[in-house]
Amino acid sequence: MMKKIFAQLAEIENLKPFSHKKAPEISEASIGWHLEHSLLVISRILEGLPLSHPEKYQPKFSWAKFMVMTSGYIPRKKGKAPKFTIPTNENFLENIDNYLNSVRENLQMIKNLPSQSYIEHPYFGHLDVKQTLKFLKIHTQHHLKIARDILAKSH
C-alpha cells in the first residue's frame, strides 16, 4: 500500500506544472486545487493517527465505507470535504512542494504505530492504520483521476 501511495506522490509532483489548468465541465476546481486537497487530506490524517488511543478503536459497519473500500471507487461530487482539507489560497506550487516533503516524512513515521491507531472519518467512522492507508490510496486516486481528466480536456 505504501508503494502505491509513494507512486501517487510522484504523480502529484509530475502534475504540479499543470496546476493552473481548469476544465469546468469536469470540475470547478483547478488541477492545483485537487493536488493540494489530496496532500492536505494525507497530511491531516497522518498527523491524526499518532494522536489516537488504539485501545479505544471501535470499528463499525457503514455501507458507504463498505462500498468505497471494496470497490476502490469514490463517486464524483457526492462527498463534501471537511473545511480543514480545502486549500485556502492559490499558491499551489509552493504549497504542494511543502506538503509533499512533510507527507513523505510522515508516511515513514506511521510504520511504527500500533495497528489499531486510527482516524475518525466523517462518513466511515474509525479507520485503523491499514484501512487508513487504503482510504488514502483510494482518495488520492480519485483526485488524480480528476486531475488527469482536466489535463486531457484542457489540451
C-alpha positions as CSV (number, residue, x, y, z in Angstrom):
1,M,0.0,0.0,0.0
2,M,2.8,2.4,0.9
3,K,4.5,1.8,-2.5
4,K,1.3,2.8,-4.3
5,I,0.9,6.0,-2.2
6,F,4.6,6.9,-2.9
7,A,3.9,6.4,-6.6
8,Q,0.8,8.7,-6.3
9,L,3.0,11.3,-4.6
10,A,5.4,11.1,-7.6
11,E,2.4,11.6,-10.0
12,I,1.3,14.6,-8.0
13,E,4.8,16.0,-8.4
14,N,4.6,15.4,-12.1
15,L,1.2,17.1,-12.4
16,K,2.3,20.1,-10.5
17,P,3.3,22.2,-13.6
18,F,-0.3,22.0,-14.8
19,S,-1.7,23.3,-11.5
20,H,-3.3,26.3,-13.3
21,K,-5.3,24.2,-15.7
22,K,-9.1,24.0,-15.4
23,A,-12.0,22.3,-17.2
24,P,-15.3,23.5,-15.6
25,E,-17.2,20.6,-17.3
26,I,-15.2,18.2,-15.2
27,S,-14.6,20.2,-12.0
28,E,-14.9,23.7,-10.9
29,A,-11.6,23.4,-9.2
30,S,-8.2,23.5,-10.9
31,I,-5.6,20.7,-11.1
32,G,-3.6,22.5,-8.4
33,W,-6.7,22.5,-6.1
34,H,-7.1,18.7,-6.5
35,L,-3.4,18.1,-5.9
36,E,-3.2,20.3,-2.8
37,H,-6.5,18.9,-1.4
38,S,-5.2,15.3,-1.8
39,L,-2.0,16.3,0.1
40,L,-3.9,18.1,2.8
41,V,-6.0,15.1,3.4
42,I,-3.0,12.8,3.6
43,S,-1.2,15.3,5.8
44,R,-4.0,15.8,8.3
45,I,-4.8,12.1,8.5
46,L,-1.1,11.3,9.1
47,E,-1.0,13.9,11.8
48,G,-4.0,12.4,13.5
49,L,-3.0,8.8,13.5
50,P,-0.4,9.0,16.2
51,L,-2.7,11.1,18.4
52,S,-5.3,8.3,18.6
53,H,-5.7,5.9,21.5
54,P,-5.5,2.4,20.0
55,E,-7.3,0.9,23.0
56,K,-10.4,3.0,22.1
57,Y,-10.5,1.8,18.5
58,Q,-14.1,0.8,17.6
59,P,-14.8,-0.3,14.1
60,K,-18.4,0.0,12.9
61,F,-20.1,-1.1,9.7
62,S,-21.1,1.6,7.2
63,W,-22.5,1.0,3.7
64,A,-20.5,4.0,2.4
65,K,-17.3,2.6,3.9
66,F,-18.1,-0.9,2.6
67,M,-18.7,0.3,-1.0
68,V,-15.7,2.6,-1.2
69,M,-13.3,0.3,0.4
70,T,-14.5,-2.7,-1.6
71,S,-14.8,-1.0,-5.0
72,G,-11.9,1.4,-4.6
73,Y,-14.1,4.0,-6.1
74,I,-15.4,7.3,-4.8
75,P,-18.3,8.8,-6.9
76,R,-17.7,12.3,-8.1
77,K,-19.4,15.2,-6.4
78,K,-21.0,13.0,-3.7
79,G,-18.9,13.9,-0.7
80,K,-18.2,17.2,1.0
81,A,-14.6,17.9,2.0
82,P,-14.1,19.0,5.6
83,K,-13.0,22.6,5.9
84,F,-9.6,21.7,7.1
85,T,-8.9,19.8,3.9
86,I,-9.8,22.7,1.5
87,P,-6.9,24.7,0.0
88,T,-7.2,28.3,1.2
89,N,-5.1,30.1,-1.4
90,E,-4.0,29.8,-5.0
91,N,-0.3,29.4,-4.2
92,F,-0.5,25.8,-5.3
93,L,3.1,25.2,-6.4
94,E,4.7,26.3,-3.1
95,N,2.0,24.5,-1.0
96,I,2.3,21.3,-3.0
97,D,6.1,21.2,-2.5
98,N,5.8,21.8,1.2
99,Y,3.1,19.1,1.6
100,L,5.0,16.6,-0.5
101,N,8.0,16.9,1.8
102,S,6.1,16.5,5.0
103,V,3.8,13.7,3.8
104,R,6.8,11.7,2.7
105,E,8.4,12.0,6.1
106,N,5.1,11.3,8.0
107,L,4.5,8.2,5.9
108,Q,7.7,6.7,7.3
109,M,6.7,7.5,10.8
110,I,3.4,5.5,10.7
111,K,5.3,2.3,10.2
112,N,6.0,2.3,13.9
113,L,2.4,2.9,15.1
114,P,0.2,0.2,16.7
115,S,-2.0,-1.3,14.1
116,Q,-5.2,-0.1,15.9
117,S,-4.1,3.5,15.8
118,Y,-7.0,5.1,14.0
119,I,-8.6,8.2,12.5
120,E,-12.2,9.3,12.8
121,H,-13.5,9.5,9.2
122,P,-16.6,11.7,8.9
123,Y,-18.5,9.1,6.8
124,F,-16.8,5.8,7.7
125,G,-16.1,6.1,11.5
126,H,-12.9,4.7,12.8
127,L,-10.3,3.5,10.3
128,D,-7.3,1.6,11.6
129,V,-3.8,2.1,10.1
130,K,-4.3,-0.5,7.3
131,Q,-7.8,0.9,6.4
132,T,-6.5,4.4,6.6
133,L,-3.7,3.7,4.1
134,K,-6.2,2.0,1.8
135,F,-8.5,5.0,2.1
136,L,-5.7,7.4,1.4
137,K,-4.8,5.4,-1.7
138,I,-8.4,5.4,-2.9
139,H,-9.0,9.1,-2.1
140,T,-5.8,10.2,-3.8
141,Q,-6.6,8.1,-6.9
142,H,-10.0,9.8,-7.1
143,H,-8.4,13.2,-7.2
144,L,-5.6,12.2,-9.5
145,K,-8.1,10.8,-12.0
146,I,-10.0,14.2,-11.9
147,A,-6.7,16.0,-12.5
148,R,-5.8,13.7,-15.4
149,D,-9.3,14.3,-16.9
150,I,-8.9,18.1,-16.6
151,L,-5.5,17.9,-18.2
152,A,-6.8,15.8,-21.1
153,K,-9.7,18.2,-21.6
154,S,-7.6,21.4,-21.4
155,H,-5.2,20.5,-24.2
